[in-house]
Structures are given as structure tokens and as C-alpha cells.
């Protein structure tokens, strides 16, 4: 089931035992009477604080936001760790250097996308895979027969500081240790407020940003939170639910596992061909991917009259050719944007198609390539320091 975060989901809520899922160690600082929380990778996270999420969005684009995120690192270690990950993941692991992050995909035996996430290498035989939503730890254990590996939960929670001011905030928080030398998708250990953390220059917004990995056993979480807020407040940093993050991740072409990408899609259909190393002699799902069409079936749709909603039908000359997986308003573009999954690859980009909403209303939309803007990823790479202006 997808982890949807559309406006209607804020009213479609249920009560659930607080013991069933992992509580955030930062809840003492982030609790809010209007908080609506979701569950992702078995962890609670705030999807709404009843805040003005458009103002939060512009704070993200112009200053910085701090997010308490539910992404979950899984540790893979042991003499066969490298060989095991080369078997399980479609990305080549043997050439990976320490302090380097790789976006990597795990496929099902039939070639579908089972999991996506970011992998870090700490040593020759020790890795973290920071998974998306889904039971990946169990999947790894199920495929570990014959490999001398240990699969464990390091009990790490991740904070994200995202936005153009994030570099200055991290510099201040680390006494200058985190600086421009930490490049995109690189990572290392740093002292932050008297505590040692693993920090990566990554995130879920396609803005300049960083992630801080906090160990349950070793971290004074409240002291860390207060230190980061003290450093970030002068730069305008605010805490936010994930509503603003969801808008930016969709604008930025970042896909959600189980929502935009599902197990019945190949990574090629999801537009993830660059992350599949078919020259590897073997990985789970490789045989099923041989000879498959490598064209993407997952593209963008822009609409000037309404925000696309998930499950809306996309229609070409009366024939349903796809559907919307997720949609948001784009404050930067001033229109609605969403992902459309086509049933078949084709020459869709540039076409104007009909979008039939769940209530039956029909609107026109234009099919575009992803991401919706900043296609060269200059923002996330720190190559564009021009702050966006608020729309008039």
C-alpha cells in the first residue's frame, strides 16, 4: 500500500497503538497539538502540523527547514558483505569507495522494483543501506543464505536540514568542519555540538541539504536538536512536517517507493535505468530484465486548472493510457504537477492529454520529462546560489 500524503489524507485518519511503531526520539521538541502522523518503514513521522505549508515551502526554497524523517538505515556487515550486496542490489558495489553514497535499487526475481535507497560504505566489510518504505531488513535476511553476513538494525534516526542556508547552518553547527569540501552524495563523521555523527550531503528535496544520522544508544537527541536550532534560527531555519518536503520531492523528480514505484514496475519503466548495472554478471532480477524495453513509463504532468490527484485516469482520445500516482501544487511553477504512470512507453512528452479526477471532472494536462525544473540538478549540487522569488 502506498504512503500517500495528499490533503484528503489528513482527514482520513485512525487511532493506533503507540507501541506498534517506533516513536521519534525528538518528539519532546516536535510535538504539536495539531500533528497528524504517518508511518514509514515502521516509524512515526509528522505529515502535518496544520501549518501554512506554502510558507514552509518557501522557507525551504529560500532559507532552510529541518525535518525529523522516518527513513531507516539497515547495517550489512561481515566477510561476505560486498559479495552479498552485489548479489542483492542492481548497483555495482565492488567499486564503491568509503564515505561515498550510492543510490541503489533491489529488484524482485521477476525484475520489479522491491526497494530503493541510499547505500554508504564505512569499511571494506561494513555498509549501511538507508531504505525507503517497506520490509527490506526481512528481504535481506531471506536472501542471505550462503553468505557470511550479519544484517542488523543500528537504531539510527535521521534528521534532514534542507535549503540554500543548510551549508552555513552545518558549518556553524560543526565549528566549520562540514564545509564545501563535502560534496554531493559524500559523507563522513563530524563533531556537532560535542557529539559525533555520520553526516551525508543528501536529502529528499533536491535542494542543497544534509542528513545527520543519530544513534539511539549514543546520542543525546534533545541536546542535538537544541544545538541545531540555535545554529539554524539566525539563518531562518524552521521545523516542518513533511508536507513541504513532499512538494519539493515531486517537483524534483524524486520517486516514492510503494507509491510511485511498485513491485510490478521494472526500474526501466520507472525511469531508473542509470542505476541498473546490467554489466554485472548476476543480481536478483537481472535475468528478468534482459531484453526489456528501457524506455520510461513514469513521466510528469502539469495542469493549469487543478492539482492532480492519485488514481486520476490519464486519457488519450477516449482511451485510458495511464494514471496519476501522486500530485501536488507547485508554488514555483504556479500550477499543479504530478507523476503519471503510463501502461506502455511511447512518445508522450509534449502531448496534451485528458485527466479524469476521482470525482469524474476532466482537466487537460501536459506531459513533461522529470524533474519539473532544475533538470541539471544545479540546486542540489550547490551550483546555483540564486534564491527563488516569491510569486507576485
N, C-alpha and C positions, 0 to 999 in steps of 0.2 A: 504493500500500500504506500502511495506517495506521501511525502511530507509536505502537504500543501500549506501555503501561508497567504491566502488571499483574504480580502476584507471580510467576506462572509464567514470564514473560519473562526473569526474572533467571537462570533455569536453561537457557533456550533461547538460547544464545549461540554465536557463531562467531568465529574469528580473522579479521582483515582487515588489509591493508597500512596502516601508519600514514601513508603518503604519499597515500592515496586521498582523505582528507578533512582538513579544517582542524583543526590542533591548537589548543588553548586557550593563549593567552599567559600564563594564570595557573596552568598545570599544575604548575609548580615548587612552588606553595604548596598546591595542592588534591589532588595525587597521593596515593593511598591504596592499600595492597596488596589490599584487597577491592573496589576500584572496578569497577563494571560500567557501561560507557558505551553510549550510543545515538548515532545520527546523525540530525541535524535540520538542514535547509537546508544540507546538505553540511558540517556541523560536528560534532565530537565534543562530548558533554556527559555529565556523570555522572548516571545514573538511580538508582544505589545505591552506598552506601559500606559496606553491611552494618551500617548504624547502626540504632538504635532509632527508626524513622521516626515512631512515635506521639509520642515525646518531642520530636522535631524539630517535629512538627506543633504541639504545644502551645507550643513556643518561638516559633514563627511567630505564633501567636494571642495570646500574652501578652507577648512581647518583640520579637525580630526575627531573621530569617535573612538571610544573604547567599547569593545564587545566582549561579553562573557559567553564564549562559544562552547557547544557540546561535542565538537569533533574529538575523536578518541584515538590516541596512539596505542598501537599494539607492538610489543617488542618481540623480535625474532633473533635468537642468538644460538651459538653452538658451532661446532666444526663444519657442519654442512649448511650453514645459514645462507651463504651465497648461492650454492647449487640449488637449494630448496626454493629460494625466491626466483631464481632464473626459471625454475620449473613452473611455479605458480603464477608469475606475472608475465605479461606480454612485453615488458620493457627489459632491455638488456641490463643486468645487474653487475655482471663481472667487470665492466669498465667504469663503474661508479667510484668516484673519489670520496674520501671522508669530508665532512662538512659541506656536502652537496645534496640538494634536494632534487628528487625526480618525481614528476607526475607519472603515476604508473597505474595500469589497469589490470584487473584479474578477470579472465573470461571463464565462462562455463564450458564444459566439454563440447557443447553444441555451438560455441563461438559467440554466445551472447555476453553482454557486459554484466558481470556479477558485482564488481566493486571498483571504485576509483578512489584515489587518494594520493598523498604525497609521502614519499619514502626518503628517509635520511639514513646515512651510513655513519656510525660512530667509530667503528673499528672494522678490521677485516671480517670478523665473525659476529658483529652486533649491528642490528638495524632497528629503526622504528618505521612502522607504516601507519600514517595518520589517516585513518579510514573515514569514509563518509557513512551515511546511514546504512544499517544492515548488519547481519551476524557474521562479520568477517573473521573474528577470532575462532569461531567454531569451524568455519570453512578451512582455515589454515590447519587446524588440528586434524580435520578429516582427511587432508591430503599429505600429511606429514609422514606416513608410513614409509620406512626405508631410509629416512633422513635423520641424522643425529642433530636434532634441533630442539630448542626449548621455546615455546610460544607462551607469552605471559602478558598480563596487564600491568604496566608500570604505574598505574593510578596517577595519571597526569591530566590536569585540566589546562585548557589553552585560553589565554587572553589574546585578543587582537586589537592593536592600535593601528587605525587606518586613516589615511587622508594626507594631504600635502604637508601638514605640520608634523607628521609622525617622526620624521628623521630628527628634527630639532628636539622633539619630546624625548625620543630614545637617547639622543646624545646627552641631554640633561640628566635623564634617569640613570644612565650608566657612567656618569662622570667622563663623558667623551669617548668611551670605549666602543660603543656602537656608532659608527660614522659611515661616510660614503664608501669606505672600503668593503663593507659588507654588501655584496652585490645581490641582485635579484636571484632568488632560489638558492642562496647560500645561507649557512648557519654556523653557529658556534656557541661556546659557553661564555657568559659575561656576568660580571658583578653588577647587580641592580639593587640599590638601597641596602647594601650589606648582605644580600643573599645572591647565590649563584644560580643562574638559569640558562637553559638552552634557548636561544633566540634565532628565529629564521626570518628572512626578508620575504615573506609570503603573505597571503591573505585571501579573502573571499569576496573582494570588492573590485578588483582591477584598478584600485588606486594605490599609490605608494603606501606601503604598510609593513607591519611586523607582527610576528606571533611570539608569545612568551609561554614557555612550557613549564607548568608549575607542579612539582611533585607533592603528592598528599603527605608523604612521610617527612619531607624535608622543608616544606615551605610554610612560612608564616603568611598566610594568604591575606589577612587583613592589613598587615604591615605593608605588603607589596601593593595592595590596592591603594592605600592611603598615599604611599610614596609616588605611585604613578599619577594619581590625581593631583597631588601637589606640583608635580613637574608639568603636567599637561594643562592644568587650568589657565596658567598665564598665556597659553597658546590657543585658548578657546576650546580645548577638548572637553567633550561631554560623554556621559554614559548613554547608551542607546540599546533598545531592543533590536531585534534583527530585521525589523521592517525596512529600515533604510538600507541595510545590507542586501536584502532580497532584491530591492530595486536595482542597486548597482551591480549585483552579480548577474542579473538578467541583462541589463544594458551592456555589461561587459562580456557577455557570451559564456559565462561560467555555468556549467550544467549541474543539475541536482540529481544524484543517484536515487533511483526508485520513483522519481517524479518526471524528469525529462528523459532520463536514460533508464531503460528497463532491461530485464534479462532476455527478452525476445528481440532485442536490437543487437546487431553486431557493432563493434566500435567504429567500423567504416560508416555504417548508417548514422551513427551519432556524430560524425564529423571528426573522429578522433584518430584518423589514420596515422598522423605523425608520431603517435605514441605507441605504435604497434611495430615491433621489430620482427618482421617476418623472416629475416635472415637468421634468426636463432634456430637451431636445429629442432628444438622441441619446447613447447609450453602448453599448458592446459588450454585447449580450444584451437590450437594452431591448425590442426588438420581440417577442422570445420571451416576455417577462414580461407583456406587455399582456393583460389579461383573466384572468390566472392567479389561482387561489384563494390568498388571502393568509393563510389560517389555518396555524398551525404544526403540523408533524408530528413535531417533536422536543421531547419533554417529559421530566420527571423521573419516576423510580420509586424508591420507598422499600420496603425489605424488612427485617422484623424478625428473620428467621431465617438469612439468608446474605447475603454480598456479591455483588451482580450481577456477572456476567462477560460480556465482549464476546461477541457472537454467540449469547447465550442467546435463545431464542424467547419472545415475549410472546403469550399465547394468550387469546382471549375465546370462551367457550362452545365449546371444541374447535377453533376456527379461529385459525390464526396470523395476527396482525394487525400484528406488528412484531417488532423485535429490539433487544437491548441493544448500544449502541456502545461504552460504557466504564462501568466500575463501580469503586467504592472503598468502604472502610469510612469512615463519618463519625463521628469521635470526639465531635464536638459534639452530634450528634443521637442517638448511641448505636445506630445501625442501619446497614444497607447502603444505599447510594444509587447510582444510575446513570442514564444517559441512555437513553431508549427512542425509537427511530425508528419511527413508525407508517407503514404503507403508504398510509394515507388520513387526512386530517384528520377530526376528529369530536369528540364530547362525551366526551372521555376523562378529563379531570381529575376526581378524586374516585372514580373507578372502582377496584375491586379486581380484578386480573387475575392469571392464572397465568403464572409464569416458568419455562420449562423450561431447565435448565442444560445445558451441553455433555455432561455425563455422564448425562443423562436424568432427573435428580432434578427434582422440581417444587416450587416455593415460591410463596406468594402475595405480591403486591406492590401497592402503592397508587400510582396515577398522580397526580402533583402538577405544579404550574407551577414554572418556574425563575425565580430560583435557589432552592435548597432552604431557605435562611434569609437574613435581612437583605435582604429583597426591595426595599427602598428604597435600598440601597447606602449606608447611613449610615457603615459602617466605612471603605470606600474613599474616601469623601468627607470623612472626618475629623469627622463629625458625632456619632459615638458613641465616647466615650473609656472606656466601661466594659469592663474586661478580663474575658474569659470565665473561668469557674471550671472547674477540673478535675472530671470526673465522680466521684462517690463510689464 
